């Protein structure tokens, strides 16, 4: 079972990683969300502490060609400025 702090750490990693990937892509939030089929409120809802749906996570991971574990900061690798680092 996951603890609250594990979930919070995972959420923080998601926000950090998706922000870095978006920045690297050069897209505005509105354009990125539209590109992957997510409503324009997505990032604001996520920043308020809620996770995206599973399907939104999958769409984002596929768009940026990263795994869900990488996107959520659950692997040894992490994303910095859109690049995977050991």
PDB file of N, CA, C and O in Angstrom:
ATOM      1  N   UNK A   1       0.843  -1.180   0.000  1.00  0.00           N
ATOM      2  CA  UNK A   1       0.000   0.000   0.000  1.00  0.00           C
ATOM      3  C   UNK A   1       0.888   1.242   0.000  1.00  0.00           C
ATOM      4  O   UNK A   1       1.910   1.288   0.685  1.00  0.00           O
ATOM      5  N   UNK A   2       0.495   2.223  -0.757  1.00  0.00           N
ATOM      6  CA  UNK A   2       1.262   3.463  -0.829  1.00  0.00           C
ATOM      7  C   UNK A   2       0.872   4.401   0.303  1.00  0.00           C
ATOM      8  O   UNK A   2      -0.286   4.459   0.716  1.00  0.00           O
ATOM      9  N   UNK A   3       1.860   5.129   0.791  1.00  0.00           N
ATOM     10  CA  UNK A   3       1.627   6.125   1.819  1.00  0.00           C
ATOM     11  C   UNK A   3       1.333   7.461   1.150  1.00  0.00           C
ATOM     12  O   UNK A   3       1.682   7.677  -0.010  1.00  0.00           O
ATOM     13  N   UNK A   4       0.697   8.343   1.883  1.00  0.00           N
ATOM     14  CA  UNK A   4       0.374   9.669   1.345  1.00  0.00           C
ATOM     15  C   UNK A   4       1.603  10.395   0.822  1.00  0.00           C
ATOM     16  O   UNK A   4       1.541  11.064  -0.210  1.00  0.00           O
ATOM     17  N   UNK A   5       2.728  10.263   1.535  1.00  0.00           N
ATOM     18  CA  UNK A   5       3.936  10.961   1.085  1.00  0.00           C
ATOM     19  C   UNK A   5       4.482  10.371  -0.214  1.00  0.00           C
ATOM     20  O   UNK A   5       5.105  11.086  -0.999  1.00  0.00           O
ATOM     21  N   UNK A   6       4.256   9.070  -0.451  1.00  0.00           N
ATOM     22  CA  UNK A   6       4.663   8.462  -1.723  1.00  0.00           C
ATOM     23  C   UNK A   6       3.843   9.029  -2.871  1.00  0.00           C
ATOM     24  O   UNK A   6       4.375   9.324  -3.941  1.00  0.00           O
ATOM     25  N   UNK A   7       2.551   9.179  -2.641  1.00  0.00           N
ATOM     26  CA  UNK A   7       1.662   9.735  -3.666  1.00  0.00           C
ATOM     27  C   UNK A   7       2.028  11.193  -3.937  1.00  0.00           C
ATOM     28  O   UNK A   7       2.069  11.621  -5.090  1.00  0.00           O
ATOM     29  N   UNK A   8       2.293  11.951  -2.877  1.00  0.00           N
ATOM     30  CA  UNK A   8       2.667  13.356  -3.043  1.00  0.00           C
ATOM     31  C   UNK A   8       3.976  13.481  -3.804  1.00  0.00           C
ATOM     32  O   UNK A   8       4.101  14.345  -4.672  1.00  0.00           O
ATOM     33  N   UNK A   9       4.951  12.639  -3.498  1.00  0.00           N
ATOM     34  CA  UNK A   9       6.240  12.663  -4.193  1.00  0.00           C
ATOM     35  C   UNK A   9       6.062  12.321  -5.674  1.00  0.00           C
ATOM     36  O   UNK A   9       6.693  12.930  -6.538  1.00  0.00           O
ATOM     37  N   UNK A  10       5.216  11.362  -5.953  1.00  0.00           N
ATOM     38  CA  UNK A  10       4.934  10.965  -7.334  1.00  0.00           C
ATOM     39  C   UNK A  10       4.247  12.106  -8.086  1.00  0.00           C
ATOM     40  O   UNK A  10       4.566  12.362  -9.247  1.00  0.00           O
ATOM     41  N   UNK A  11       3.320  12.784  -7.439  1.00  0.00           N
ATOM     42  CA  UNK A  11       2.617  13.903  -8.071  1.00  0.00           C
ATOM     43  C   UNK A  11       3.582  15.048  -8.358  1.00  0.00           C
ATOM     44  O   UNK A  11       3.539  15.643  -9.434  1.00  0.00           O
ATOM     45  N   UNK A  12       4.447  15.356  -7.402  1.00  0.00           N
ATOM     46  CA  UNK A  12       5.443  16.417  -7.606  1.00  0.00           C
ATOM     47  C   UNK A  12       6.368  16.083  -8.772  1.00  0.00           C
ATOM     48  O   UNK A  12       6.702  16.950  -9.580  1.00  0.00           O
ATOM     49  N   UNK A  13       6.775  14.821  -8.853  1.00  0.00           N
ATOM     50  CA  UNK A  13       7.645  14.388  -9.957  1.00  0.00           C
ATOM     51  C   UNK A  13       6.914  14.518 -11.288  1.00  0.00           C
ATOM     52  O   UNK A  13       7.502  14.941 -12.283  1.00  0.00           O
ATOM     53  N   UNK A  14       5.629  14.154 -11.308  1.00  0.00           N
ATOM     54  CA  UNK A  14       4.849  14.282 -12.539  1.00  0.00           C
ATOM     55  C   UNK A  14       4.808  15.739 -12.999  1.00  0.00           C
ATOM     56  O   UNK A  14       5.069  16.028 -14.167  1.00  0.00           O
ATOM     57  N   UNK A  15       4.484  16.652 -12.092  1.00  0.00           N
ATOM     58  CA  UNK A  15       4.399  18.076 -12.455  1.00  0.00           C
ATOM     59  C   UNK A  15       5.750  18.572 -12.953  1.00  0.00           C
ATOM     60  O   UNK A  15       5.824  19.268 -13.966  1.00  0.00           O
ATOM     61  N   UNK A  16       6.808  18.220 -12.251  1.00  0.00           N
ATOM     62  CA  UNK A  16       8.160  18.635 -12.656  1.00  0.00           C
ATOM     63  C   UNK A  16       8.514  18.069 -14.036  1.00  0.00           C
ATOM     64  O   UNK A  16       9.026  18.787 -14.895  1.00  0.00           O
ATOM     65  N   UNK A  17       8.238  16.779 -14.239  1.00  0.00           N
ATOM     66  CA  UNK A  17       8.612  16.126 -15.491  1.00  0.00           C
ATOM     67  C   UNK A  17       7.778  16.604 -16.673  1.00  0.00           C
ATOM     68  O   UNK A  17       8.319  16.855 -17.750  1.00  0.00           O
ATOM     69  N   UNK A  18       6.485  16.729 -16.488  1.00  0.00           N
ATOM     70  CA  UNK A  18       5.649  17.175 -17.606  1.00  0.00           C
ATOM     71  C   UNK A  18       5.973  18.626 -17.959  1.00  0.00           C
ATOM     72  O   UNK A  18       5.912  19.009 -19.128  1.00  0.00           O
ATOM     73  N   UNK A  19       6.313  19.425 -16.967  1.00  0.00           N
ATOM     74  CA  UNK A  19       6.702  20.818 -17.224  1.00  0.00           C
ATOM     75  C   UNK A  19       8.009  20.879 -18.016  1.00  0.00           C
ATOM     76  O   UNK A  19       8.135  21.673 -18.949  1.00  0.00           O
ATOM     77  N   UNK A  20       8.979  20.041 -17.646  1.00  0.00           N
ATOM     78  CA  UNK A  20      10.259  20.010 -18.360  1.00  0.00           C
ATOM     79  C   UNK A  20      10.074  19.532 -19.794  1.00  0.00           C
ATOM     80  O   UNK A  20      10.661  20.093 -20.720  1.00  0.00           O
ATOM     81  N   UNK A  21       9.269  18.507 -19.976  1.00  0.00           N
ATOM     82  CA  UNK A  21       9.024  17.993 -21.322  1.00  0.00           C
ATOM     83  C   UNK A  21       8.294  19.014 -22.186  1.00  0.00           C
ATOM     84  O   UNK A  21       8.605  19.172 -23.367  1.00  0.00           O
ATOM     85  N   UNK A  22       7.333  19.699 -21.600  1.00  0.00           N
ATOM     86  CA  UNK A  22       6.596  20.737 -22.334  1.00  0.00           C
ATOM     87  C   UNK A  22       7.533  21.859 -22.737  1.00  0.00           C
ATOM     88  O   UNK A  22       7.476  22.350 -23.864  1.00  0.00           O
ATOM     89  N   UNK A  23       8.389  22.262 -21.823  1.00  0.00           N
ATOM     90  CA  UNK A  23       9.337  23.337 -22.112  1.00  0.00           C
ATOM     91  C   UNK A  23      10.265  22.938 -23.254  1.00  0.00           C
ATOM     92  O   UNK A  23      10.509  23.723 -24.170  1.00  0.00           O
ATOM     93  N   UNK A  24      10.778  21.719 -23.193  1.00  0.00           N
ATOM     94  CA  UNK A  24      11.671  21.217 -24.245  1.00  0.00           C
ATOM     95  C   UNK A  24      10.967  21.196 -25.607  1.00  0.00           C
ATOM     96  O   UNK A  24      11.588  21.459 -26.636  1.00  0.00           O
ATOM     97  N   UNK A  25       9.677  20.884 -25.603  1.00  0.00           N
ATOM     98  CA  UNK A  25       8.935  20.789 -26.861  1.00  0.00           C
ATOM     99  C   UNK A  25       8.685  22.160 -27.491  1.00  0.00           C
ATOM    100  O   UNK A  25       8.461  22.263 -28.697  1.00  0.00           O
ATOM    101  N   UNK A  26       8.724  23.213 -26.665  1.00  0.00           N
ATOM    102  CA  UNK A  26       8.462  24.560 -27.164  1.00  0.00           C
ATOM    103  C   UNK A  26       6.982  24.876 -27.324  1.00  0.00           C
ATOM    104  O   UNK A  26       6.622  25.944 -27.820  1.00  0.00           O
ATOM    105  N   UNK A  27       6.127  23.953 -26.905  1.00  0.00           N
ATOM    106  CA  UNK A  27       4.687  24.164 -27.023  1.00  0.00           C
ATOM    107  C   UNK A  27       4.153  24.946 -25.823  1.00  0.00           C
ATOM    108  O   UNK A  27       4.719  24.900 -24.731  1.00  0.00           O
ATOM    109  N   UNK A  28       3.061  25.659 -26.048  1.00  0.00           N
ATOM    110  CA  UNK A  28       2.320  26.266 -24.942  1.00  0.00           C
ATOM    111  C   UNK A  28       1.440  25.171 -24.350  1.00  0.00           C
ATOM    112  O   UNK A  28       1.116  24.193 -25.024  1.00  0.00           O
ATOM    113  N   UNK A  29       1.052  25.342 -23.076  1.00  0.00           N
ATOM    114  CA  UNK A  29       0.202  24.330 -22.430  1.00  0.00           C
ATOM    115  C   UNK A  29      -1.036  24.042 -23.267  1.00  0.00           C
ATOM    116  O   UNK A  29      -1.381  22.883 -23.499  1.00  0.00           O
ATOM    117  N   UNK A  30      -1.697  25.092 -23.717  1.00  0.00           N
ATOM    118  CA  UNK A  30      -2.930  24.923 -24.488  1.00  0.00           C
ATOM    119  C   UNK A  30      -2.692  24.042 -25.707  1.00  0.00           C
ATOM    120  O   UNK A  30      -3.491  23.154 -26.007  1.00  0.00           O
ATOM    121  N   UNK A  31      -1.580  24.295 -26.414  1.00  0.00           N
ATOM    122  CA  UNK A  31      -1.285  23.540 -27.630  1.00  0.00           C
ATOM    123  C   UNK A  31      -0.917  22.092 -27.333  1.00  0.00           C
ATOM    124  O   UNK A  31      -1.332  21.181 -28.050  1.00  0.00           O
ATOM    125  N   UNK A  32      -0.141  21.883 -26.280  1.00  0.00           N
ATOM    126  CA  UNK A  32       0.221  20.515 -25.896  1.00  0.00           C
ATOM    127  C   UNK A  32      -1.020  19.714 -25.532  1.00  0.00           C
ATOM    128  O   UNK A  32      -1.213  18.597 -26.012  1.00  0.00           O
ATOM    129  N   UNK A  33      -1.860  20.292 -24.680  1.00  0.00           N
ATOM    130  CA  UNK A  33      -3.056  19.565 -24.240  1.00  0.00           C
ATOM    131  C   UNK A  33      -3.977  19.261 -25.415  1.00  0.00           C
ATOM    132  O   UNK A  33      -4.558  18.178 -25.488  1.00  0.00           O
ATOM    133  N   UNK A  34      -4.110  20.197 -26.315  1.00  0.00           N
ATOM    134  CA  UNK A  34      -4.932  19.975 -27.505  1.00  0.00           C
ATOM    135  C   UNK A  34      -4.323  18.869 -28.371  1.00  0.00           C
ATOM    136  O   UNK A  34      -5.045  18.026 -28.904  1.00  0.00           O
ATOM    137  N   UNK A  35      -3.014  18.877 -28.507  1.00  0.00           N
ATOM    138  CA  UNK A  35      -2.301  17.890 -29.327  1.00  0.00           C
ATOM    139  C   UNK A  35      -2.551  16.461 -28.846  1.00  0.00           C
ATOM    140  O   UNK A  35      -2.685  15.543 -29.655  1.00  0.00           O
ATOM    141  N   UNK A  36      -2.611  16.279 -27.529  1.00  0.00           N
ATOM    142  CA  UNK A  36      -2.819  14.931 -26.987  1.00  0.00           C
ATOM    143  C   UNK A  36      -4.272  14.650 -26.613  1.00  0.00           C
ATOM    144  O   UNK A  36      -4.582  13.574 -26.101  1.00  0.00           O
ATOM    145  N   UNK A  37      -5.161  15.606 -26.863  1.00  0.00           N
ATOM    146  CA  UNK A  37      -6.582  15.368 -26.647  1.00  0.00           C
ATOM    147  C   UNK A  37      -7.052  15.532 -25.214  1.00  0.00           C
ATOM    148  O   UNK A  37      -7.998  14.872 -24.786  1.00  0.00           O
ATOM    149  N   UNK A  38      -6.392  16.414 -24.469  1.00  0.00           N
ATOM    150  CA  UNK A  38      -6.756  16.671 -23.078  1.00  0.00           C
ATOM    151  C   UNK A  38      -7.364  18.060 -22.992  1.00  0.00           C
ATOM    152  O   UNK A  38      -6.907  18.982 -23.666  1.00  0.00           O
ATOM    153  N   UNK A  39      -8.389  18.215 -22.170  1.00  0.00           N
ATOM    154  CA  UNK A  39      -9.040  19.508 -22.008  1.00  0.00           C
ATOM    155  C   UNK A  39      -8.066  20.584 -21.548  1.00  0.00           C
ATOM    156  O   UNK A  39      -7.092  20.293 -20.854  1.00  0.00           O
ATOM    157  N   UNK A  40      -8.329  21.815 -21.932  1.00  0.00           N
ATOM    158  CA  UNK A  40      -7.414  22.926 -21.655  1.00  0.00           C
ATOM    159  C   UNK A  40      -7.231  23.208 -20.162  1.00  0.00           C
ATOM    160  O   UNK A  40      -6.263  23.865 -19.779  1.00  0.00           O
ATOM    161  N   UNK A  41      -8.131  22.731 -19.326  1.00  0.00           N
ATOM    162  CA  UNK A  41      -7.995  22.945 -17.878  1.00  0.00           C
ATOM    163  C   UNK A  41      -7.047  21.946 -17.235  1.00  0.00           C
ATOM    164  O   UNK A  41      -6.725  22.068 -16.054  1.00  0.00           O
ATOM    165  N   UNK A  42      -6.596  20.958 -18.002  1.00  0.00           N
ATOM    166  CA  UNK A  42      -5.807  19.855 -17.458  1.00  0.00           C
ATOM    167  C   UNK A  42      -4.692  20.269 -16.523  1.00  0.00           C
ATOM    168  O   UNK A  42      -4.646  19.814 -15.381  1.00  0.00           O
ATOM    169  N   UNK A  43      -3.795  21.121 -16.982  1.00  0.00           N
ATOM    170  CA  UNK A  43      -2.627  21.456 -16.167  1.00  0.00           C
ATOM    171  C   UNK A  43      -3.027  22.166 -14.879  1.00  0.00           C
ATOM    172  O   UNK A  43      -2.393  21.961 -13.844  1.00  0.00           O
ATOM    173  N   UNK A  44      -4.047  22.979 -14.922  1.00  0.00           N
ATOM    174  CA  UNK A  44      -4.462  23.712 -13.712  1.00  0.00           C
ATOM    175  C   UNK A  44      -5.072  22.757 -12.700  1.00  0.00           C
ATOM    176  O   UNK A  44      -4.867  22.911 -11.496  1.00  0.00           O
ATOM    177  N   UNK A  45      -5.812  21.782 -13.175  1.00  0.00           N
ATOM    178  CA  UNK A  45      -6.387  20.768 -12.281  1.00  0.00           C
ATOM    179  C   UNK A  45      -5.250  19.951 -11.669  1.00  0.00           C
ATOM    180  O   UNK A  45      -5.260  19.670 -10.471  1.00  0.00           O
ATOM    181  N   UNK A  46      -4.276  19.572 -12.487  1.00  0.00           N
ATOM    182  CA  UNK A  46      -3.159  18.765 -11.984  1.00  0.00           C
ATOM    183  C   UNK A  46      -2.335  19.548 -10.979  1.00  0.00           C
ATOM    184  O   UNK A  46      -1.913  18.997  -9.962  1.00  0.00           O
ATOM    185  N   UNK A  47      -2.101  20.817 -11.246  1.00  0.00           N
ATOM    186  CA  UNK A  47      -1.297  21.618 -10.320  1.00  0.00           C
ATOM    187  C   UNK A  47      -2.020  21.842  -8.995  1.00  0.00           C
ATOM    188  O   UNK A  47      -1.388  22.158  -7.987  1.00  0.00           O
ATOM    189  N   UNK A  48      -3.336  21.681  -8.992  1.00  0.00           N
ATOM    190  CA  UNK A  48      -4.091  21.833  -7.746  1.00  0.00           C
ATOM    191  C   UNK A  48      -3.995  20.575  -6.882  1.00  0.00           C
ATOM    192  O   UNK A  48      -4.540  20.534  -5.779  1.00  0.00           O
ATOM    193  N   UNK A  49      -3.305  19.552  -7.383  1.00  0.00           N
ATOM    194  CA  UNK A  49      -3.080  18.359  -6.575  1.00  0.00           C
ATOM    195  C   UNK A  49      -3.721  17.090  -7.085  1.00  0.00           C
ATOM    196  O   UNK A  49      -3.511  16.021  -6.512  1.00  0.00           O
ATOM    197  N   UNK A  50      -4.492  17.182  -8.143  1.00  0.00           N
ATOM    198  CA  UNK A  50      -5.131  15.983  -8.690  1.00  0.00           C
ATOM    199  C   UNK A  50      -4.268  15.387  -9.791  1.00  0.00           C
ATOM    200  O   UNK A  50      -3.581  16.104 -10.518  1.00  0.00           O
ATOM    201  N   UNK A  51      -4.314  14.067  -9.902  1.00  0.00           N
ATOM    202  CA  UNK A  51      -3.609  13.372 -10.970  1.00  0.00           C
ATOM    203  C   UNK A  51      -4.450  13.366 -12.241  1.00  0.00           C
ATOM    204  O   UNK A  51      -5.678  13.408 -12.172  1.00  0.00           O
ATOM    205  N   UNK A  52      -3.798  13.315 -13.398  1.00  0.00           N
ATOM    206  CA  UNK A  52      -4.549  13.108 -14.643  1.00  0.00           C
ATOM    207  C   UNK A  52      -5.172  11.711 -14.622  1.00  0.00           C
ATOM    208  O   UNK A  52      -4.782  10.860 -13.823  1.00  0.00           O
ATOM    209  N   UNK A  53      -6.124  11.492 -15.492  1.00  0.00           N
ATOM    210  CA  UNK A  53      -6.674  10.146 -15.629  1.00  0.00           C
ATOM    211  C   UNK A  53      -5.596   9.234 -16.198  1.00  0.00           C
ATOM    212  O   UNK A  53      -4.599   9.705 -16.746  1.00  0.00           O
ATOM    213  N   UNK A  54      -5.798   7.941 -16.068  1.00  0.00           N
ATOM    214  CA  UNK A  54      -4.856   6.977 -16.626  1.00  0.00           C
ATOM    215  C   UNK A  54      -4.687   7.200 -18.124  1.00  0.00           C
ATOM    216  O   UNK A  54      -3.569   7.149 -18.637  1.00  0.00           O
ATOM    217  N   UNK A  55      -5.785   7.445 -18.824  1.00  0.00           N
ATOM    218  CA  UNK A  55      -5.712   7.636 -20.281  1.00  0.00           C
ATOM    219  C   UNK A  55      -4.941   8.904 -20.631  1.00  0.00           C
ATOM    220  O   UNK A  55      -4.224   8.933 -21.631  1.00  0.00           O
ATOM    221  N   UNK A  56      -5.079   9.942 -19.826  1.00  0.00           N
ATOM    222  CA  UNK A  56      -4.299  11.167 -20.070  1.00  0.00           C
ATOM    223  C   UNK A  56      -2.820  10.929 -19.808  1.00  0.00           C
ATOM    224  O   UNK A  56      -1.973  11.422 -20.553  1.00  0.00           O
ATOM    225  N   UNK A  57      -2.499  10.180 -18.760  1.00  0.00           N
ATOM    226  CA  UNK A  57      -1.103   9.843 -18.491  1.00  0.00           C
ATOM    227  C   UNK A  57      -0.502   9.048 -19.650  1.00  0.00           C
ATOM    228  O   UNK A  57       0.621   9.311 -20.079  1.00  0.00           O
ATOM    229  N   UNK A  58      -1.256   8.085 -20.144  1.00  0.00           N
ATOM    230  CA  UNK A  58      -0.776   7.282 -21.271  1.00  0.00           C
ATOM    231  C   UNK A  58      -0.562   8.158 -22.503  1.00  0.00           C
ATOM    232  O   UNK A  58       0.453   8.025 -23.188  1.00  0.00           O
ATOM    233  N   UNK A  59      -1.502   9.044 -22.787  1.00  0.00           N
ATOM    234  CA  UNK A  59      -1.375   9.931 -23.951  1.00  0.00           C
ATOM    235  C   UNK A  59      -0.135  10.811 -23.839  1.00  0.00           C
ATOM    236  O   UNK A  59       0.584  10.992 -24.821  1.00  0.00           O
ATOM    237  N   UNK A  60       0.120  11.356 -22.659  1.00  0.00           N
ATOM    238  CA  UNK A  60       1.292  12.205 -22.449  1.00  0.00           C
ATOM    239  C   UNK A  60       2.587  11.405 -22.581  1.00  0.00           C
ATOM    240  O   UNK A  60       3.536  11.854 -23.225  1.00  0.00           O
ATOM    241  N   UNK A  61       2.622  10.229 -21.975  1.00  0.00           N
ATOM    242  CA  UNK A  61       3.820   9.382 -22.055  1.00  0.00           C
ATOM    243  C   UNK A  61       4.103   8.982 -23.503  1.00  0.00           C
ATOM    244  O   UNK A  61       5.254   9.006 -23.938  1.00  0.00           O
ATOM    245  N   UNK A  62       3.073   8.617 -24.242  1.00  0.00           N
ATOM    246  CA  UNK A  62       3.264   8.251 -25.645  1.00  0.00           C
ATOM    247  C   UNK A  62       3.712   9.448 -26.472  1.00  0.00           C
ATOM    248  O   UNK A  62       4.590   9.318 -27.325  1.00  0.00           O
ATOM    249  N   UNK A  63       3.125  10.597 -26.231  1.00  0.00           N
ATOM    250  CA  UNK A  63       3.482  11.799 -26.987  1.00  0.00           C
ATOM    251  C   UNK A  63       4.964  12.138 -26.814  1.00  0.00           C
ATOM    252  O   UNK A  63       5.642  12.489 -27.779  1.00  0.00           O
ATOM    253  N   UNK A  64       5.463  12.031 -25.575  1.00  0.00           N
ATOM    254  CA  UNK A  64       6.855  12.378 -25.287  1.00  0.00           C
ATOM    255  C   UNK A  64       7.792  11.176 -25.354  1.00  0.00           C
ATOM    256  O   UNK A  64       8.989  11.312 -25.103  1.00  0.00           O
ATOM    257  N   UNK A  65       7.263  10.009 -25.687  1.00  0.00           N
ATOM    258  CA  UNK A  65       8.060   8.791 -25.825  1.00  0.00           C
ATOM    259  C   UNK A  65       8.831   8.484 -24.542  1.00  0.00           C
ATOM    260  O   UNK A  65      10.031   8.211 -24.575  1.00  0.00           O
ATOM    261  N   UNK A  66       8.128   8.533 -23.419  1.00  0.00           N
ATOM    262  CA  UNK A  66       8.676   8.135 -22.124  1.00  0.00           C
ATOM    263  C   UNK A  66       7.722   7.119 -21.505  1.00  0.00           C
ATOM    264  O   UNK A  66       6.554   7.041 -21.886  1.00  0.00           O
ATOM    265  N   UNK A  67       8.223   6.347 -20.555  1.00  0.00           N
ATOM    266  CA  UNK A  67       7.348   5.389 -19.878  1.00  0.00           C
ATOM    267  C   UNK A  67       6.519   6.111 -18.815  1.00  0.00           C
ATOM    268  O   UNK A  67       6.839   7.231 -18.416  1.00  0.00           O
ATOM    269  N   UNK A  68       5.463   5.460 -18.370  1.00  0.00           N
ATOM    270  CA  UNK A  68       4.675   6.023 -17.267  1.00  0.00           C
ATOM    271  C   UNK A  68       5.534   6.145 -16.019  1.00  0.00           C
ATOM    272  O   UNK A  68       5.425   7.130 -15.289  1.00  0.00           O
ATOM    273  N   UNK A  69       6.382   5.163 -15.765  1.00  0.00           N
ATOM    274  CA  UNK A  69       7.254   5.234 -14.594  1.00  0.00           C
ATOM    275  C   UNK A  69       8.183   6.438 -14.677  1.00  0.00           C
ATOM    276  O   UNK A  69       8.402   7.119 -13.675  1.00  0.00           O
ATOM    277  N   UNK A  70       8.727   6.707 -15.849  1.00  0.00           N
ATOM    278  CA  UNK A  70       9.590   7.872 -16.012  1.00  0.00           C
ATOM    279  C   UNK A  70       8.795   9.159 -15.799  1.00  0.00           C
ATOM    280  O   UNK A  70       9.253  10.070 -15.108  1.00  0.00           O
ATOM    281  N   UNK A  71       7.614   9.228 -16.389  1.00  0.00           N
ATOM    282  CA  UNK A  71       6.782  10.419 -16.266  1.00  0.00           C
ATOM    283  C   UNK A  71       6.421  10.700 -14.811  1.00  0.00           C
ATOM    284  O   UNK A  71       6.343  11.855 -14.392  1.00  0.00           O
ATOM    285  N   UNK A  72       6.201   9.630 -14.048  1.00  0.00           N
ATOM    286  CA  UNK A  72       5.796   9.762 -12.652  1.00  0.00           C
ATOM    287  C   UNK A  72       6.969   9.726 -11.684  1.00  0.00           C
ATOM    288  O   UNK A  72       6.767   9.739 -10.470  1.00  0.00           O
ATOM    289  N   UNK A  73       8.199   9.681 -12.207  1.00  0.00           N
ATOM    290  CA  UNK A  73       9.374   9.704 -11.349  1.00  0.00           C
ATOM    291  C   UNK A  73       9.578   8.443 -10.545  1.00  0.00           C
ATOM    292  O   UNK A  73      10.126   8.490  -9.443  1.00  0.00           O
ATOM    293  N   UNK A  74       9.139   7.298 -11.087  1.00  0.00           N
ATOM    294  CA  UNK A  74       9.223   6.041 -10.352  1.00  0.00           C
ATOM    295  C   UNK A  74      10.378   5.156 -10.795  1.00  0.00           C
ATOM    296  O   UNK A  74      10.470   4.011 -10.352  1.00  0.00           O
ATOM    297  N   UNK A  75      11.253   5.647 -11.648  1.00  0.00           N
ATOM    298  CA  UNK A  75      12.436   4.900 -12.059  1.00  0.00           C
ATOM    299  C   UNK A  75      13.673   5.643 -11.608  1.00  0.00           C
ATOM    300  O   UNK A  75      13.589   6.782 -11.149  1.00  0.00           O
ATOM    301  N   UNK A  76      14.809   5.010 -11.735  1.00  0.00           N
ATOM    302  CA  UNK A  76      16.065   5.654 -11.358  1.00  0.00           C
ATOM    303  C   UNK A  76      16.349   6.853 -12.242  1.00  0.00           C
ATOM    304  O   UNK A  76      17.036   7.789 -11.834  1.00  0.00           O
ATOM    305  N   UNK A  77      15.823   6.820 -13.444  1.00  0.00           N
ATOM    306  CA  UNK A  77      16.017   7.936 -14.353  1.00  0.00           C
ATOM    307  C   UNK A  77      15.014   9.037 -14.006  1.00  0.00           C
ATOM    308  O   UNK A  77      13.948   8.761 -13.457  1.00  0.00           O
ATOM    309  N   UNK A  78      15.352  10.253 -14.319  1.00  0.00           N
ATOM    310  CA  UNK A  78      14.398  11.340 -14.183  1.00  0.00           C
ATOM    311  C   UNK A  78      14.571  12.273 -15.362  1.00  0.00           C
ATOM    312  O   UNK A  78      15.572  12.212 -16.075  1.00  0.00           O
ATOM    313  N   UNK A  79      13.624  13.108 -15.557  1.00  0.00           N
ATOM    314  CA  UNK A  79      13.608  13.969 -16.732  1.00  0.00           C
ATOM    315  C   UNK A  79      14.081  15.354 -16.320  1.00  0.00           C
ATOM    316  O   UNK A  79      13.547  15.948 -15.383  1.00  0.00           O
ATOM    317  N   UNK A  80      15.071  15.857 -17.015  1.00  0.00           N
ATOM    318  CA  UNK A  80      15.560  17.212 -16.805  1.00  0.00           C
ATOM    319  C   UNK A  80      15.580  17.888 -18.158  1.00  0.00           C
ATOM    320  O   UNK A  80      16.228  17.406 -19.087  1.00  0.00           O
ATOM    321  N   UNK A  81      14.886  18.984 -18.276  1.00  0.00           N
ATOM    322  CA  UNK A  81      14.847  19.738 -19.516  1.00  0.00           C
ATOM    323  C   UNK A  81      14.510  18.832 -20.696  1.00  0.00           C
ATOM    324  O   UNK A  81      15.047  19.001 -21.791  1.00  0.00           O
ATOM    325  N   UNK A  82      13.619  17.871 -20.465  1.00  0.00           N
ATOM    326  CA  UNK A  82      13.156  17.009 -21.541  1.00  0.00           C
ATOM    327  C   UNK A  82      14.083  15.874 -21.883  1.00  0.00           C
ATOM    328  O   UNK A  82      13.774  15.107 -22.795  1.00  0.00           O
ATOM    329  N   UNK A  83      15.192  15.721 -21.211  1.00  0.00           N
ATOM    330  CA  UNK A  83      16.139  14.653 -21.500  1.00  0.00           C
ATOM    331  C   UNK A  83      16.138  13.664 -20.329  1.00  0.00           C
ATOM    332  O   UNK A  83      16.029  14.064 -19.170  1.00  0.00           O
ATOM    333  N   UNK A  84      16.259  12.386 -20.639  1.00  0.00           N
ATOM    334  CA  UNK A  84      16.336  11.382 -19.588  1.00  0.00           C
ATOM    335  C   UNK A  84      17.757  11.347 -19.056  1.00  0.00           C
ATOM    336  O   UNK A  84      18.713  11.225 -19.821  1.00  0.00           O
ATOM    337  N   UNK A  85      17.889  11.454 -17.755  1.00  0.00           N
ATOM    338  CA  UNK A  85      19.204  11.438 -17.106  1.00  0.00           C
ATOM    339  C   UNK A  85      19.266  10.286 -16.135  1.00  0.00           C
ATOM    340  O   UNK A  85      18.260   9.934 -15.518  1.00  0.00           O
ATOM    341  N   UNK A  86      20.442   9.691 -15.991  1.00  0.00           N
ATOM    342  CA  UNK A  86      20.654   8.639 -14.993  1.00  0.00           C
ATOM    343  C   UNK A  86      20.765   9.292 -13.629  1.00  0.00           C
ATOM    344  O   UNK A  86      20.947   8.602 -12.626  1.00  0.00           O
TER     345      UNK A  86
END
